[in-house]
Amino acid sequence: MTSKTISVSEDVYELLMKMKLNGESFTETIRRLAKRRSLVDCAGLWSDVPEEEMKTYQEGIEELRQQANESLETPR
């Protein structure tokens, strides 16, 4: 496979370093990030999750939301 050299600013390099997974090359990191899907592409991805399992997820999310709201309301 051929390769190309690109220049990035120092701040972009630091961002890529933070986003790079353990053992992942910069090429793999950039490829993974470039392939991010839009929200529309994600429609239906959870359609095969049983209703009871989805209800459990939703309850957990609601509990976390309540905890977050309480922590924001509590003076420090």
N, C-alpha and C positions, 0 to 999 in steps of 0.2 A: 504494500500500500504506500502511495506517495504521501508526503507530508508538506505542510506549509508553515512558515513561521509568521506569527502575528505579534504585534506589540499591544500591550495593555498598560494603562496607567497603574501606578502603585496601589491606589485604593481599590481598583478592580481586581488586581492580583490578590490583595488581602481578602476581598470578598470571596473569590474563587477558592482560596485556601480554606476558608471557614466552611464553605459548602461542599468541599471535597470529602467524600466518604473514605473510611480507612481502606487502604489498598487500591484506591481508585486513581487512575491517571487523570491528568488535566483534560485530555481528550475525552475520556469517559465522563468526566464531570460536565464538561460543556455539552456533550451529546445528551446526557440525561436532562440537563436544564433546558436545552433547546427543544426537547420533545415534550415539554409540559403541555398538558391538554387544557383546553378551555372548559369552563363550567358546563357548557352545553354538551361537550364530549363525554362528560361524566354522568349524564342523565341515564338512569336505569341500571347503573352499576350495582346497586344494592337490591335490585328487584327480586332476587332469589333468596334474600334473607327472610327466614320465617318471621311471621308477625310478632310472636312472643319475644323473639330475640331482639327485634327492632324496638319493641316496647321497653325492654331492659336498657338498651342504648339510650333511648330518649329520656328515661327516668334518670340515668346517670348524668346525662348532659344537663338536665334541669337541676339536679342536686349541685353540680359544679357551678352552674350559673347563680344559684342562690348563695352558695358560699362566697363566690366572687363579689356579689352585690353586698353581702354582709361585711366583707373585709373592706370594701370601699366606704361603707357607711361608718365604720368604727374609727373614731379619732385616734391618732397615734400620739 
